[in-house]
Amino acid sequence: MSPAPTPTAAVATHRKRSSARRGGLVATKRILPGLALSFAIAALAYGVVAASGLSFLSPLIVAIVLGMVGRLIIRPPIAAEPGLQFALRTVLRFAIVLLGLQLTIAQVISVGGRGVLIILATVIACFFFTRLAGRLLGVDRKLAELIAAGTSICGASAILATNTVTRGSDEDVAYAVACVTLFGSLSMILFPMIAAMSGMGSDDYGLWTGAAIHEVAQVLAAAFQGGEQALESGTIAKLSRVMLLAPLVLSLGYWAAWRGRARRDLSSAEAAGPARVPMPWFVLGFLAMVALNSAIALPESVSTAASAATSILLAAAMAAMGLMTDIGKLKAKGLRPLALGAVSWVFISVTAFVLIAV
C-alpha cells in the first residue's frame, strides 16, 4: 500500500492541476474569436448557396471567397488570428479524419497502381521543373525551392516543412504560401469547368484534382463539385501526395548537407542529418477511419452525421483560409516569383491531365 501524500505534495499537485486548467481556459479563449468568425462565415456561405438555388455552387468555395472579400474590406483583428490558424490547421485535419468514414478499403484499392504512378510522375516532374524554371527566371534558389515543394506536394504544409532544410527567410515563406494559395484557389474555380468541357469522368476528375491542386482543402473543394465519387478519388490521391512530404524533405536535407549549404558545422552531431519530419497525424486518423468503416457496417445515421460535420468543418477551414490570404504579400518580391508560381501551377495541372488522358 503506497503512503498517503504529504500536505506539501498534495498542495503542489493541486496547484499543478489548477495551473493546467487555467492554461487550458486561456488557450480556449485565445482561439474562440477567430474560430467563431470562421464558422460564422461558413454559415453565411451555406445561406448564400441556399438562397441562390444553384445546386452546383459549393459552400466551400463561397466560404473562401467570402473570407477573402472580408479581409479586403475589414482586416481581421489580431485577436482572431489564433482561432483562424486553429481552423485552418486543426479543424481542417479533423475534417479529413471524419472524411475517412465515407470511404472503404475496397474503394481505396480501386484507385490502383495507375493512380499511384500518375501521382509520383507528376510530383517528381513538377518539383524539378519548378527548380529549373526558377533558375531561368532569376528567382532566388530558396524561394524557388519552397514554391516547388508547395506546388508539387501539399501547399503551405510542404513549404513550412521544406523550409526546415531550405532555411529561407520569413518573406520567402510568406510569398510561397501566398502564391500556392492564390493559384490553388484558381484551380478550385477552373478545374470543374475544364473537366465539364472535356467530358472527364468522376474518377479521373478526382484523381486530377488530387494530383495537381496545391492544398488539401482546395482539393476537397474542387473535387466536391464533381460528386461523391470524385471527392473520394481526389481525397485518396491528395493524401497519397501528402505522404510524399517526408521523403522529399529528407532528400533535400541530405542534398543540402552534401553540397555544404547547411549553416551549421556539418561535423557536429546535431547537423549531421536533416530535421525530423513528423508523420502527419491526420493521415493516420483518416486511414484509421477508413479501416473502421471497412470492418464495421456503420448505421446510416452515423454516416450522414459524419458527412454533414465534414462539410461544415471544411467550410469553416476554407473561410479561415480566405481571411488569412494576403494578396499584398505577392508584391513584396516583385513579379518573377509570381510568374514562377504561375508556370509551376500550369505545368502540374497540364502534366497530371495529360497523364490521366493517356
Buried (B, 14 or more C-beta within 10 A) or exposed (E): EEEEEEEEEEEEEEEEEEEEEEEEEEEEEBBBBBBBBBBEBBBBBBEBBEEEEEEEBBBBBBBBBBBBEBBEEEEBEEEBBBBBBBBBBBBBBBBBBBBBBBBBEEBBEBBEEEBEEBBBBBBEBBBEBBBEBBEEBEBBEBBBBBBBBBBBBBBBBBBBBBBBBBBBEEEBBBBBBBBBBBBBBBBBEEBBEBBEEEEBBBBBBBBBBBBBBBBBBBBBBBBBBBEEBBBBBBBBBBBBBBBBBBEBBBEBBEEBBEEEBBEEEBEEEEBEBBBEBEEBEBBEBBBEBBBEBBEEEEEEEEBEEBBEBBBBBBBBBBBBBBBBBBEEBBEEBEEBBBBBBBBBBEBBBEBBBEBBEE
